[in-house]
Every structure is written in C-alpha cells, then in structure tokens.
Amino acid sequence: MSISLRVSALAAALLLVACTADQTAAPPPGHKVQVSQEIMDFYKQKYLPEVGAVNEAAFAVSESGRSAGLSYCPDLRCKSGGTVGQDAIHQCASSGEKCYIFALGSAILVDYEVVP
C-alpha cells in the first residue's frame, strides 16, 4: 500500500470515528446534565407523546440545558443517510453549544437535573 493510500485510509477511519462520536455524544463521567424547565416540558409534552415510542428517535440537549434538538424516523423505510442521534446533535448544536444525547426513544441516557 502506498503512503498516500495509507494516509487516505487513516483519514477515512478518523472521519468514521468522529461521526460515531457525534452520534453518541455523552457528557463526561460523573457530569450531571442541566436541563431547563422549558426544555424538560418540551421533552415530556411534545417529544415523548409524538416520538418517544419510536425506536428510531433521539433527543439532544445543549450544555447549558437551554437548547435541544430531536430527530426521528416514523417509518422503517426512511433513512436520511445519517442517524437520528447525529441529526438530533446537529440540530441542537445549531445553537452554537456542545450538545449531548439526552434520550434515545423514551430511554433517558444521562444523569440530569432540572434547573430554572
């Protein structure tokens, strides 16, 4: 394998790792995610009733707990090329903050506290 092919293969592998990390963005160990009351209300009143039972659904929350993003696939046939986790992170990160996956489907994945 030539050096340029090795570099290209390494770059592709790093890109794949970066994409995977985005999908499963998790807070540091021991970190409690803060979620504003407004975002928690949105999660409970809009996200859960509409998409929480769908296996292909994700809810992301920003570090400040004041922004969120969600993504879901209501049909087994729909595929956007990414994953619902990546899409929720991307939507949440449009606020300019780092975001974490808060829930997949109806399962909350992080330790959290609701803040005013």
HELIX and SHEET records of a PDB file:
HELIX    1   1 ILE A    3  GLN A   23  1                                  21    
HELIX    2   2 GLN A   37  PHE A   42  1                                   6    
HELIX    3   3 TYR A   43  TYR A   47  3                                   5    
HELIX    4   4 LEU A   48  VAL A   51  1                                   4    
HELIX    5   5 VAL A   84  ALA A   93  1                                  10    
SHEET    1   A 2 VAL A  33  SER A  36  0                                        
SHEET    2   A 2 TYR A 112  VAL A 115  1                                        
SHEET    1   B 4 ALA A  68  TYR A  72  0                                        
SHEET    2   B 4 ALA A  57  SER A  62 -1                                        
SHEET    3   B 4 CYS A  99  LEU A 104 -1                                        
SHEET    4   B 4 ALA A 107  ILE A 108 -1                                        
END                                                                             
